[in-house]
Amino acid sequence: MFPSPHHDVAAYALGVLDEEDHEAFQRHLMTCEECRIELREPSEVPGFLDVVRRDRSNSTDDGRMSH
């Protein structure tokens, strides 16, 4: 029995699946809204962190840090 592709969301998001599993998960995503939603949620984190870093950088450029 093969493991459920639902368990591959994090590995897919991190890019650590081998080519065969990556392609299989991409096919799975076409039919599984639950995995598409789960994949979208963590994919928003890096953009959010960039905004936080930029805001923090701007505040330290002014000689002060915001808390």
All heavy atoms as TSV, in Angstrom:
chain	resi	resn	atom	element	x	y	z
A	1	MET	N	N	0.848	-1.178	0.000
A	1	MET	CA	C	0.000	0.000	0.000
A	1	MET	C	C	0.898	1.247	0.000
A	1	MET	O	O	1.840	1.361	0.763
A	1	MET	CB	C	-0.906	-0.015	1.220
A	1	MET	CG	C	-1.858	1.127	1.274
A	1	MET	SD	S	-2.981	0.887	2.671
A	1	MET	CE	C	-4.094	2.185	2.333
A	2	PHE	N	N	0.580	2.200	-0.838
A	2	PHE	CA	C	1.342	3.438	-0.938
A	2	PHE	C	C	0.820	4.453	0.064
A	2	PHE	O	O	-0.373	4.492	0.347
A	2	PHE	CB	C	1.223	4.032	-2.355
A	2	PHE	CG	C	1.891	3.176	-3.383
A	2	PHE	CD1	C	1.156	2.371	-4.222
A	2	PHE	CD2	C	3.274	3.180	-3.499
A	2	PHE	CE1	C	1.766	1.580	-5.168
A	2	PHE	CE2	C	3.903	2.403	-4.445
A	2	PHE	CZ	C	3.153	1.588	-5.285
A	3	PRO	N	N	1.714	5.303	0.609
A	3	PRO	CA	C	1.246	6.333	1.547
A	3	PRO	C	C	0.338	7.333	0.836
A	3	PRO	O	O	0.445	7.552	-0.369
A	3	PRO	CB	C	2.528	7.008	2.027
A	3	PRO	CG	C	3.608	6.551	1.130
A	3	PRO	CD	C	3.130	5.346	0.381
A	4	SER	N	N	-0.540	7.922	1.589
A	4	SER	CA	C	-1.456	8.921	1.043
A	4	SER	C	C	-0.679	10.143	0.571
A	4	SER	O	O	0.229	10.612	1.266
A	4	SER	CB	C	-2.450	9.340	2.130
A	4	SER	OG	O	-3.142	10.493	1.736
A	5	PRO	N	N	-1.027	10.682	-0.606
A	5	PRO	CA	C	-0.333	11.890	-1.076
A	5	PRO	C	C	-0.614	13.104	-0.204
A	5	PRO	O	O	0.110	14.087	-0.269
A	5	PRO	CB	C	-0.870	12.079	-2.491
A	5	PRO	CG	C	-2.146	11.318	-2.547
A	5	PRO	CD	C	-2.015	10.203	-1.539
A	6	HIS	N	N	-1.644	13.025	0.641
A	6	HIS	CA	C	-1.959	14.155	1.513
A	6	HIS	C	C	-0.805	14.461	2.472
A	6	HIS	O	O	-0.666	15.576	2.941
A	6	HIS	CB	C	-3.229	13.898	2.328
A	6	HIS	CG	C	-4.442	13.680	1.489
A	6	HIS	ND1	N	-5.038	14.687	0.764
A	6	HIS	CD2	C	-5.154	12.559	1.238
A	6	HIS	CE1	C	-6.075	14.198	0.114
A	6	HIS	NE2	N	-6.167	12.919	0.386
A	7	HIS	N	N	0.033	13.472	2.735
A	7	HIS	CA	C	1.155	13.657	3.659
A	7	HIS	C	C	2.342	14.351	3.004
A	7	HIS	O	O	3.309	14.687	3.679
A	7	HIS	CB	C	1.597	12.308	4.232
A	7	HIS	CG	C	0.518	11.623	5.010
A	7	HIS	ND1	N	0.101	12.053	6.254
A	7	HIS	CD2	C	-0.256	10.555	4.715
A	7	HIS	CE1	C	-0.869	11.278	6.681
A	7	HIS	NE2	N	-1.109	10.358	5.773
A	8	ASP	N	N	2.280	14.555	1.692
A	8	ASP	CA	C	3.406	15.135	0.963
A	8	ASP	C	C	3.336	16.654	0.827
A	8	ASP	O	O	4.203	17.258	0.197
A	8	ASP	CB	C	3.507	14.522	-0.438
A	8	ASP	CG	C	3.978	13.084	-0.406
A	8	ASP	OD1	O	4.624	12.686	0.577
A	8	ASP	OD2	O	3.701	12.354	-1.382
A	9	VAL	N	N	2.341	17.311	1.400
A	9	VAL	CA	C	2.185	18.757	1.226
A	9	VAL	C	C	3.430	19.510	1.693
A	9	VAL	O	O	3.975	20.336	0.955
A	9	VAL	CB	C	0.925	19.286	1.960
A	9	VAL	CG1	C	0.856	20.797	1.898
A	9	VAL	CG2	C	-0.333	18.681	1.354
A	10	ALA	N	N	3.896	19.247	2.889
A	10	ALA	CA	C	5.053	19.973	3.412
A	10	ALA	C	C	6.301	19.667	2.595
A	10	ALA	O	O	7.068	20.572	2.258
A	10	ALA	CB	C	5.285	19.628	4.879
A	11	ALA	N	N	6.508	18.398	2.261
A	11	ALA	CA	C	7.684	18.026	1.467
A	11	ALA	C	C	7.636	18.689	0.096
A	11	ALA	O	O	8.652	19.148	-0.421
A	11	ALA	CB	C	7.757	16.511	1.330
A	12	TYR	N	N	6.452	18.759	-0.501
A	12	TYR	CA	C	6.299	19.420	-1.802
A	12	TYR	C	C	6.619	20.912	-1.665
A	12	TYR	O	O	7.352	21.472	-2.470
A	12	TYR	CB	C	4.871	19.220	-2.310
A	12	TYR	CG	C	4.605	19.886	-3.629
A	12	TYR	CD1	C	4.951	19.270	-4.828
A	12	TYR	CD2	C	3.976	21.126	-3.695
A	12	TYR	CE1	C	4.704	19.870	-6.048
A	12	TYR	CE2	C	3.725	21.736	-4.902
A	12	TYR	CZ	C	4.080	21.105	-6.084
A	12	TYR	OH	O	3.825	21.713	-7.290
A	13	ALA	N	N	6.088	21.539	-0.631
A	13	ALA	CA	C	6.315	22.973	-0.422
A	13	ALA	C	C	7.791	23.274	-0.204
A	13	ALA	O	O	8.286	24.311	-0.652
A	13	ALA	CB	C	5.492	23.466	0.774
A	14	LEU	N	N	8.499	22.371	0.451
A	14	LEU	CA	C	9.924	22.567	0.720
A	14	LEU	C	C	10.806	22.143	-0.454
A	14	LEU	O	O	11.998	22.406	-0.458
A	14	LEU	CB	C	10.338	21.782	1.967
A	14	LEU	CG	C	9.737	22.275	3.272
A	14	LEU	CD1	C	10.042	21.298	4.391
A	14	LEU	CD2	C	10.257	23.667	3.601
A	15	GLY	N	N	10.203	21.475	-1.446
A	15	GLY	CA	C	10.951	21.052	-2.624
A	15	GLY	C	C	11.860	19.862	-2.381
A	15	GLY	O	O	12.889	19.729	-3.035
A	16	VAL	N	N	11.488	18.990	-1.448
A	16	VAL	CA	C	12.349	17.862	-1.126
A	16	VAL	C	C	11.855	16.521	-1.677
A	16	VAL	O	O	12.480	15.487	-1.431
A	16	VAL	CB	C	12.583	17.752	0.403
A	16	VAL	CG1	C	13.308	18.978	0.925
A	16	VAL	CG2	C	11.285	17.522	1.146
A	17	LEU	N	N	10.773	16.529	-2.434
A	17	LEU	CA	C	10.303	15.285	-3.051
A	17	LEU	C	C	11.198	14.929	-4.228
A	17	LEU	O	O	11.666	15.813	-4.949
A	17	LEU	CB	C	8.862	15.439	-3.544
A	17	LEU	CG	C	7.785	15.632	-2.496
A	17	LEU	CD1	C	6.431	15.861	-3.163
A	17	LEU	CD2	C	7.718	14.433	-1.563
A	18	ASP	N	N	11.406	13.617	-4.435
A	18	ASP	CA	C	12.136	13.227	-5.636
A	18	ASP	C	C	11.232	13.478	-6.848
A	18	ASP	O	O	10.049	13.800	-6.704
A	18	ASP	CB	C	12.608	11.774	-5.558
A	18	ASP	CG	C	11.479	10.757	-5.488
A	18	ASP	OD1	O	10.370	11.004	-6.019
A	18	ASP	OD2	O	11.703	9.688	-4.905
A	19	GLU	N	N	11.797	13.395	-8.029
A	19	GLU	CA	C	11.065	13.778	-9.242
A	19	GLU	C	C	9.760	12.999	-9.414
A	19	GLU	O	O	8.721	13.583	-9.726
A	19	GLU	CB	C	11.958	13.566	-10.467
A	19	GLU	CG	C	11.331	14.087	-11.751
A	19	GLU	CD	C	12.271	13.968	-12.942
A	19	GLU	OE1	O	13.492	13.913	-12.736
A	19	GLU	OE2	O	11.759	13.934	-14.067
A	20	GLU	N	N	9.795	11.695	-9.160
A	20	GLU	CA	C	8.593	10.864	-9.319
A	20	GLU	C	C	7.493	11.285	-8.345
A	20	GLU	O	O	6.339	11.437	-8.721
A	20	GLU	CB	C	8.958	9.397	-9.102
A	20	GLU	CG	C	7.803	8.448	-9.307
A	20	GLU	CD	C	8.211	6.999	-9.095
A	20	GLU	OE1	O	9.411	6.675	-9.170
A	20	GLU	OE2	O	7.293	6.190	-8.835
A	21	ASP	N	N	7.866	11.481	-7.075
A	21	ASP	CA	C	6.875	11.894	-6.074
A	21	ASP	C	C	6.375	13.314	-6.338
A	21	ASP	O	O	5.196	13.617	-6.130
A	21	ASP	CB	C	7.457	11.809	-4.668
A	21	ASP	CG	C	7.636	10.368	-4.206
A	21	ASP	OD1	O	6.964	9.464	-4.760
A	21	ASP	OD2	O	8.446	10.136	-3.286
A	22	HIS	N	N	7.259	14.175	-6.798
A	22	HIS	CA	C	6.883	15.553	-7.132
A	22	HIS	C	C	5.812	15.561	-8.226
A	22	HIS	O	O	4.785	16.238	-8.101
A	22	HIS	CB	C	8.125	16.333	-7.582
A	22	HIS	CG	C	7.853	17.740	-7.982
A	22	HIS	ND1	N	7.793	18.772	-7.082
A	22	HIS	CD2	C	7.603	18.292	-9.202
A	22	HIS	CE1	C	7.515	19.904	-7.721
A	22	HIS	NE2	N	7.419	19.633	-8.999
A	23	GLU	N	N	6.049	14.797	-9.278
A	23	GLU	CA	C	5.082	14.734	-10.378
A	23	GLU	C	C	3.769	14.104	-9.927
A	23	GLU	O	O	2.694	14.568	-10.303
A	23	GLU	CB	C	5.682	13.965	-11.553
A	23	GLU	CG	C	6.800	14.744	-12.232
A	23	GLU	CD	C	7.516	13.933	-13.295
A	23	GLU	OE1	O	7.131	12.774	-13.567
A	23	GLU	OE2	O	8.488	14.473	-13.864
A	24	ALA	N	N	3.859	13.062	-9.102
A	24	ALA	CA	C	2.643	12.425	-8.589
A	24	ALA	C	C	1.849	13.402	-7.729
A	24	ALA	O	O	0.614	13.462	-7.814
A	24	ALA	CB	C	3.006	11.177	-7.780
A	25	PHE	N	N	2.540	14.181	-6.913
A	25	PHE	CA	C	1.833	15.136	-6.061
A	25	PHE	C	C	1.208	16.246	-6.892
A	25	PHE	O	O	0.104	16.700	-6.600
A	25	PHE	CB	C	2.755	15.714	-4.984
A	25	PHE	CG	C	1.992	16.494	-3.950
A	25	PHE	CD1	C	1.259	15.835	-2.987
A	25	PHE	CD2	C	1.984	17.872	-3.963
A	25	PHE	CE1	C	0.524	16.543	-2.043
A	25	PHE	CE2	C	1.258	18.592	-3.022
A	25	PHE	CZ	C	0.526	17.918	-2.062
A	26	GLN	N	N	1.878	16.684	-7.940
A	26	GLN	CA	C	1.287	17.698	-8.820
A	26	GLN	C	C	-0.001	17.184	-9.445
A	26	GLN	O	O	-0.986	17.929	-9.542
A	26	GLN	CB	C	2.276	18.117	-9.904
A	26	GLN	CG	C	3.342	19.040	-9.383
A	26	GLN	CD	C	4.233	19.564	-10.486
A	26	GLN	OE1	O	4.629	18.835	-11.382
A	26	GLN	NE2	N	4.543	20.843	-10.406
A	27	ARG	N	N	-0.021	15.920	-9.856
A	27	ARG	CA	C	-1.258	15.334	-10.400
A	27	ARG	C	C	-2.332	15.292	-9.324
A	27	ARG	O	O	-3.498	15.579	-9.581
A	27	ARG	CB	C	-0.985	13.934	-10.953
A	27	ARG	CG	C	-0.223	13.931	-12.252
A	27	ARG	CD	C	-0.188	12.545	-12.881
A	27	ARG	NE	N	0.439	11.544	-12.034
A	27	ARG	CZ	C	1.743	11.301	-11.967
A	27	ARG	NH1	N	2.586	12.006	-12.695
A	27	ARG	NH2	N	2.206	10.362	-11.174
A	28	HIS	N	N	-1.942	14.927	-8.112
A	28	HIS	CA	C	-2.886	14.874	-6.994
A	28	HIS	C	C	-3.490	16.260	-6.721
A	28	HIS	O	O	-4.688	16.380	-6.460
A	28	HIS	CB	C	-2.169	14.347	-5.742
A	28	HIS	CG	C	-2.982	14.453	-4.502
A	28	HIS	ND1	N	-4.056	13.631	-4.232
A	28	HIS	CD2	C	-2.895	15.310	-3.450
A	28	HIS	CE1	C	-4.588	13.973	-3.073
A	28	HIS	NE2	N	-3.894	14.994	-2.579
A	29	LEU	N	N	-2.674	17.299	-6.797
A	29	LEU	CA	C	-3.155	18.663	-6.533
A	29	LEU	C	C	-4.271	19.080	-7.487
A	29	LEU	O	O	-5.120	19.899	-7.129
A	29	LEU	CB	C	-2.011	19.672	-6.646
A	29	LEU	CG	C	-1.078	19.765	-5.456
A	29	LEU	CD1	C	0.076	20.703	-5.774
A	29	LEU	CD2	C	-1.811	20.233	-4.212
A	30	MET	N	N	-4.276	18.533	-8.687
A	30	MET	CA	C	-5.315	18.891	-9.662
A	30	MET	C	C	-6.701	18.478	-9.194
A	30	MET	O	O	-7.688	19.084	-9.594
A	30	MET	CB	C	-5.006	18.232	-11.010
A	30	MET	CG	C	-3.826	18.805	-11.712
A	30	MET	SD	S	-3.678	18.010	-13.325
A	30	MET	CE	C	-1.917	17.950	-13.483
A	31	THR	N	N	-6.765	17.468	-8.328
A	31	THR	CA	C	-8.069	16.954	-7.906
A	31	THR	C	C	-8.355	17.116	-6.421
A	31	THR	O	O	-9.432	16.757	-5.961
A	31	THR	CB	C	-8.195	15.454	-8.264
A	31	THR	OG1	O	-7.172	14.739	-7.567
A	31	THR	CG2	C	-8.054	15.243	-9.765
A	32	CYS	N	N	-7.399	17.640	-5.654
A	32	CYS	CA	C	-7.589	17.713	-4.204
A	32	CYS	C	C	-7.549	19.163	-3.724
A	32	CYS	O	O	-6.475	19.747	-3.524
A	32	CYS	CB	C	-6.513	16.894	-3.492
A	32	CYS	SG	S	-6.750	16.860	-1.695
A	33	GLU	N	N	-8.723	19.717	-3.520
A	33	GLU	CA	C	-8.801	21.098	-3.044
A	33	GLU	C	C	-8.224	21.247	-1.646
A	33	GLU	O	O	-7.595	22.253	-1.322
A	33	GLU	CB	C	-10.247	21.591	-3.073
A	33	GLU	CG	C	-10.357	23.040	-2.693
A	33	GLU	CD	C	-11.763	23.598	-2.866
A	33	GLU	OE1	O	-12.653	22.884	-3.339
A	33	GLU	OE2	O	-11.945	24.762	-2.512
A	34	GLU	N	N	-8.394	20.240	-0.810
A	34	GLU	CA	C	-7.865	20.285	0.562
A	34	GLU	C	C	-6.347	20.494	0.555
A	34	GLU	O	O	-5.813	21.332	1.285
A	34	GLU	CB	C	-8.212	18.992	1.289
A	34	GLU	CG	C	-7.711	18.938	2.709
A	34	GLU	CD	C	-8.048	17.616	3.382
A	34	GLU	OE1	O	-8.929	16.880	2.908
A	34	GLU	OE2	O	-7.405	17.322	4.405
A	35	CYS	N	N	-5.638	19.768	-0.294
A	35	CYS	CA	C	-4.183	19.918	-0.368
A	35	CYS	C	C	-3.786	21.254	-0.992
A	35	CYS	O	O	-2.796	21.860	-0.583
A	35	CYS	CB	C	-3.553	18.762	-1.149
A	35	CYS	SG	S	-3.447	17.226	-0.189
A	36	ARG	N	N	-4.563	21.731	-1.967
A	36	ARG	CA	C	-4.263	23.044	-2.556
A	36	ARG	C	C	-4.385	24.140	-1.509
A	36	ARG	O	O	-3.550	25.044	-1.439
A	36	ARG	CB	C	-5.182	23.330	-3.747
A	36	ARG	CG	C	-4.845	22.521	-4.983
A	36	ARG	CD	C	-5.552	23.034	-6.213
A	36	ARG	NE	N	-6.989	23.137	-6.095
A	36	ARG	CZ	C	-7.859	22.186	-6.433
A	36	ARG	NH1	N	-7.435	21.043	-6.916
A	36	ARG	NH2	N	-9.152	22.371	-6.305
A	37	ILE	N	N	-5.400	24.061	-0.673
A	37	ILE	CA	C	-5.587	25.050	0.394
A	37	ILE	C	C	-4.453	24.939	1.403
A	37	ILE	O	O	-3.862	25.937	1.805
A	37	ILE	CB	C	-6.956	24.865	1.076
A	37	ILE	CG1	C	-8.070	25.275	0.113
A	37	ILE	CG2	C	-7.033	25.667	2.373
A	37	ILE	CD1	C	-9.464	24.881	0.566
A	38	GLU	N	N	-4.128	23.712	1.809
A	38	GLU	CA	C	-3.063	23.513	2.787
A	38	GLU	C	C	-1.723	23.995	2.233
A	38	GLU	O	O	-0.918	24.583	2.957
A	38	GLU	CB	C	-2.960	22.034	3.150
A	38	GLU	CG	C	-2.040	21.765	4.311
A	38	GLU	CD	C	-2.080	20.321	4.763
A	38	GLU	OE1	O	-3.060	19.609	4.479
A	38	GLU	OE2	O	-1.103	19.905	5.403
A	39	LEU	N	N	-1.494	23.808	0.956
A	39	LEU	CA	C	-0.254	24.253	0.328
A	39	LEU	C	C	-0.191	25.769	0.241
A	39	LEU	O	O	0.852	26.371	0.449
A	39	LEU	CB	C	-0.141	23.642	-1.073
A	39	LEU	CG	C	1.113	23.951	-1.850
A	39	LEU	CD1	C	2.330	23.383	-1.131
A	39	LEU	CD2	C	1.007	23.378	-3.243
A	40	ARG	N	N	-1.309	26.398	-0.012
A	40	ARG	CA	C	-1.361	27.858	-0.146
A	40	ARG	C	C	-1.073	28.556	1.181
A	40	ARG	O	O	-0.410	29.583	1.210
A	40	ARG	CB	C	-2.748	28.261	-0.646
A	40	ARG	CG	C	-2.860	29.680	-1.117
A	40	ARG	CD	C	-4.191	29.921	-1.752
A	40	ARG	NE	N	-4.817	28.631	-2.005
A	40	ARG	CZ	C	-6.078	28.415	-2.253
A	40	ARG	NH1	N	-6.901	29.385	-2.320
A	40	ARG	NH2	N	-6.569	27.225	-2.441
A	41	GLU	N	N	-1.542	28.005	2.281
A	41	GLU	CA	C	-1.370	28.655	3.589
A	41	GLU	C	C	0.094	28.858	3.953
A	41	GLU	O	O	0.505	29.977	4.219
A	41	GLU	CB	C	-2.117	27.864	4.664
A	41	GLU	CG	C	-3.619	27.996	4.525
A	41	GLU	CD	C	-4.386	27.066	5.442
A	41	GLU	OE1	O	-3.751	26.271	6.170
A	41	GLU	OE2	O	-5.621	27.133	5.419
A	42	PRO	N	N	0.942	27.815	3.957
A	42	PRO	CA	C	2.339	28.059	4.320
A	42	PRO	C	C	3.102	28.823	3.247
A	42	PRO	O	O	4.107	29.465	3.537
A	42	PRO	CB	C	2.940	26.667	4.529
A	42	PRO	CG	C	2.007	25.726	3.873
A	42	PRO	CD	C	0.663	26.398	3.819
A	43	SER	N	N	2.619	28.812	2.022
A	43	SER	CA	C	3.339	29.521	0.965
A	43	SER	C	C	3.224	31.031	1.126
A	43	SER	O	O	4.001	31.780	0.536
A	43	SER	CB	C	2.839	29.094	-0.421
A	43	SER	OG	O	1.535	29.574	-0.662
A	44	GLU	N	N	2.286	31.484	1.945
A	44	GLU	CA	C	2.130	32.914	2.192
A	44	GLU	C	C	3.117	33.423	3.254
A	44	GLU	O	O	3.388	34.607	3.339
A	44	GLU	CB	C	0.698	33.212	2.633
A	44	GLU	CG	C	-0.323	32.923	1.543
A	44	GLU	CD	C	-1.762	32.994	2.023
A	44	GLU	OE1	O	-1.983	33.208	3.224
A	44	GLU	OE2	O	-2.657	32.819	1.189
A	45	VAL	N	N	3.682	32.522	4.040
A	45	VAL	CA	C	4.572	32.905	5.142
A	45	VAL	C	C	5.825	33.640	4.664
A	45	VAL	O	O	6.164	34.688	5.218
A	45	VAL	CB	C	4.923	31.682	6.017
A	45	VAL	CG1	C	6.007	32.023	7.029
A	45	VAL	CG2	C	3.673	31.163	6.713
A	46	PRO	N	N	6.555	33.145	3.647
A	46	PRO	CA	C	7.764	33.877	3.236
A	46	PRO	C	C	7.485	35.328	2.826
A	46	PRO	O	O	8.249	36.226	3.178
A	46	PRO	CB	C	8.298	33.062	2.057
A	46	PRO	CG	C	7.785	31.689	2.300
A	46	PRO	CD	C	6.426	31.890	2.920
A	47	GLY	N	N	6.400	35.572	2.126
A	47	GLY	CA	C	6.051	36.941	1.746
A	47	GLY	C	C	5.758	37.797	2.959
A	47	GLY	O	O	6.169	38.960	3.028
A	48	PHE	N	N	5.066	37.239	3.931
A	48	PHE	CA	C	4.781	37.954	5.161
A	48	PHE	C	C	6.075	38.298	5.893
A	48	PHE	O	O	6.264	39.416	6.376
A	48	PHE	CB	C	3.860	37.128	6.052
A	48	PHE	CG	C	3.628	37.730	7.403
A	48	PHE	CD1	C	2.826	38.845	7.564
A	48	PHE	CD2	C	4.240	37.192	8.523
A	48	PHE	CE1	C	2.627	39.409	8.817
A	48	PHE	CE2	C	4.040	37.751	9.771
A	48	PHE	CZ	C	3.241	38.858	9.915
A	49	LEU	N	N	6.997	37.323	5.960
A	49	LEU	CA	C	8.273	37.569	6.634
A	49	LEU	C	C	9.083	38.644	5.922
A	49	LEU	O	O	9.762	39.446	6.572
A	49	LEU	CB	C	9.079	36.276	6.741
A	49	LEU	CG	C	8.487	35.215	7.672
A	49	LEU	CD1	C	9.307	33.937	7.592
A	49	LEU	CD2	C	8.382	35.713	9.092
A	50	ASP	N	N	9.018	38.689	4.603
A	50	ASP	CA	C	9.710	39.742	3.855
A	50	ASP	C	C	9.183	41.121	4.239
A	50	ASP	O	O	9.945	42.066	4.394
A	50	ASP	CB	C	9.566	39.531	2.349
A	50	ASP	CG	C	10.409	38.379	1.838
A	50	ASP	OD1	O	11.343	37.962	2.542
A	50	ASP	OD2	O	10.115	37.902	0.719
A	51	VAL	N	N	7.868	41.236	4.383
A	51	VAL	CA	C	7.267	42.509	4.778
A	51	VAL	C	C	7.734	42.904	6.172
A	51	VAL	O	O	8.107	44.052	6.413
A	51	VAL	CB	C	5.720	42.427	4.725
A	51	VAL	CG1	C	5.077	43.648	5.363
A	51	VAL	CG2	C	5.251	42.271	3.285
A	52	VAL	N	N	7.747	41.939	7.082
A	52	VAL	CA	C	8.192	42.215	8.457
A	52	VAL	C	C	9.650	42.653	8.454
A	52	VAL	O	O	10.013	43.644	9.101
A	52	VAL	CB	C	7.989	40.977	9.361
A	52	VAL	CG1	C	8.653	41.172	10.712
A	52	VAL	CG2	C	6.509	40.672	9.522
A	53	ARG	N	N	10.500	41.947	7.711
A	53	ARG	CA	C	11.918	42.325	7.639
A	53	ARG	C	C	12.087	43.721	7.062
A	53	ARG	O	O	12.882	44.512	7.540
A	53	ARG	CB	C	12.687	41.318	6.778
A	53	ARG	CG	C	13.019	40.062	7.493
A	53	ARG	CD	C	13.962	39.205	6.653
A	53	ARG	NE	N	13.749	37.823	6.984
A	53	ARG	CZ	C	13.156	36.926	6.211
A	53	ARG	NH1	N	12.719	37.259	5.016
A	53	ARG	NH2	N	13.007	35.697	6.623
A	54	ARG	N	N	11.352	44.026	6.009
A	54	ARG	CA	C	11.448	45.336	5.366
A	54	ARG	C	C	11.005	46.434	6.331
A	54	ARG	O	O	11.662	47.460	6.462
A	54	ARG	CB	C	10.600	45.354	4.091
A	54	ARG	CG	C	10.812	46.552	3.227
A	54	ARG	CD	C	10.131	46.452	1.862
A	54	ARG	NE	N	8.836	45.786	1.854
A	54	ARG	CZ	C	8.613	44.601	1.278
A	54	ARG	NH1	N	9.580	43.947	0.682
A	54	ARG	NH2	N	7.406	44.073	1.302
A	55	ASP	N	N	9.899	46.203	7.037
A	55	ASP	CA	C	9.424	47.185	8.011
A	55	ASP	C	C	10.447	47.371	9.130
A	55	ASP	O	O	10.723	48.495	9.545
A	55	ASP	CB	C	8.092	46.753	8.618
A	55	ASP	CG	C	6.937	46.896	7.643
A	55	ASP	OD1	O	7.122	47.515	6.567
A	55	ASP	OD2	O	5.855	46.366	7.943
A	56	ARG	N	N	11.012	46.274	9.583
A	56	ARG	CA	C	12.012	46.352	10.660
A	56	ARG	C	C	13.255	47.082	10.168
A	56	ARG	O	O	13.822	47.906	10.875
A	56	ARG	CB	C	12.360	44.956	11.152
A	56	ARG	CG	C	13.315	44.964	12.291
A	56	ARG	CD	C	13.592	43.558	12.740
A	56	ARG	NE	N	14.634	43.576	13.725
A	56	ARG	CZ	C	14.473	43.213	14.978
A	56	ARG	NH1	N	13.319	42.786	15.394
A	56	ARG	NH2	N	15.478	43.257	15.813
A	57	SER	N	N	13.666	46.805	8.948
A	57	SER	CA	C	14.835	47.461	8.368
A	57	SER	C	C	14.599	48.963	8.236
A	57	SER	O	O	15.474	49.769	8.541
A	57	SER	CB	C	15.154	46.860	7.003
A	57	SER	OG	O	16.215	47.542	6.402
A	58	ASN	N	N	13.421	49.338	7.810
A	58	ASN	CA	C	13.095	50.755	7.674
A	58	ASN	C	C	13.119	51.455	9.026
A	58	ASN	O	O	13.582	52.589	9.130
A	58	ASN	CB	C	11.725	50.949	7.017
A	58	ASN	CG	C	11.742	50.594	5.547
A	58	ASN	OD1	O	12.796	50.563	4.909
A	58	ASN	ND2	N	10.578	50.299	5.002
A	59	SER	N	N	12.647	50.785	10.058
A	59	SER	CA	C	12.627	51.425	11.375
A	59	SER	C	C	14.030	51.532	11.953
A	59	SER	O	O	14.347	52.486	12.646
A	59	SER	CB	C	11.694	50.693	12.335
A	59	SER	OG	O	12.204	49.427	12.653
A	60	THR	N	N	14.916	50.568	11.671
A	60	THR	CA	C	16.287	50.653	12.188
A	60	THR	C	C	17.102	51.642	11.373
A	60	THR	O	O	18.059	52.211	11.895
A	60	THR	CB	C	16.982	49.276	12.200
A	60	THR	OG1	O	17.010	48.750	10.883
A	60	THR	CG2	C	16.298	48.330	13.158
A	61	ASP	N	N	16.736	51.878	10.120
A	61	ASP	CA	C	17.421	52.876	9.315
A	61	ASP	C	C	17.213	54.284	9.878
A	61	ASP	O	O	18.059	55.149	9.735
A	61	ASP	CB	C	16.936	52.858	7.855
A	61	ASP	CG	C	17.418	51.631	7.117
A	61	ASP	OD1	O	18.356	50.950	7.600
A	61	ASP	OD2	O	16.854	51.339	6.042
A	62	ASP	N	N	16.095	54.471	10.561
A	62	ASP	CA	C	15.784	55.751	11.175
A	62	ASP	C	C	16.457	55.912	12.539
A	62	ASP	O	O	16.256	56.913	13.220
A	62	ASP	CB	C	14.270	55.913	11.366
A	62	ASP	CG	C	13.538	56.004	10.041
A	62	ASP	OD1	O	14.189	56.357	9.028
A	62	ASP	OD2	O	12.343	55.700	10.018
A	63	GLY	N	N	17.250	54.917	12.945
A	63	GLY	CA	C	17.954	54.992	14.223
A	63	GLY	C	C	17.142	54.545	15.394
A	63	GLY	O	O	17.510	54.745	16.537
A	64	ARG	N	N	16.017	53.915	15.146
A	64	ARG	CA	C	15.197	53.417	16.257
A	64	ARG	C	C	14.622	52.059	15.852
A	64	ARG	O	O	14.509	51.739	14.693
A	64	ARG	CB	C	14.075	54.388	16.593
A	64	ARG	CG	C	13.098	54.589	15.451
A	64	ARG	CD	C	11.978	55.545	15.841
A	64	ARG	NE	N	10.985	55.580	14.796
A	64	ARG	CZ	C	11.020	56.368	13.745
A	64	ARG	NH1	N	12.013	57.211	13.575
A	64	ARG	NH2	N	10.065	56.346	12.829
A	65	MET	N	N	14.265	51.285	16.818
A	65	MET	CA	C	13.646	49.979	16.565
A	65	MET	C	C	12.237	50.018	17.131
A	65	MET	O	O	11.996	50.553	18.187
A	65	MET	CB	C	14.426	48.861	17.250
A	65	MET	CG	C	15.765	48.598	16.595
A	65	MET	SD	S	16.511	47.087	17.235
A	65	MET	CE	C	15.299	45.871	16.831
A	66	SER	N	N	11.317	49.458	16.391
A	66	SER	CA	C	9.956	49.383	16.909
A	66	SER	C	C	9.774	48.030	17.589
A	66	SER	O	O	10.331	47.040	17.196
A	66	SER	CB	C	8.944	49.548	15.779
A	66	SER	OG	O	9.235	48.671	14.719
A	67	HIS	N	N	9.010	48.032	18.656
A	67	HIS	CA	C	8.793	46.817	19.430
A	67	HIS	C	C	7.374	46.404	19.324
A	67	HIS	O	O	6.468	47.060	19.256
A	67	HIS	CB	C	9.146	47.026	20.902
A	67	HIS	CG	C	10.603	47.299	21.089
A	67	HIS	ND1	N	11.532	46.314	21.157
A	67	HIS	CD2	C	11.278	48.466	21.184
A	67	HIS	CE1	C	12.725	46.864	21.336
A	67	HIS	NE2	N	12.580	48.170	21.350
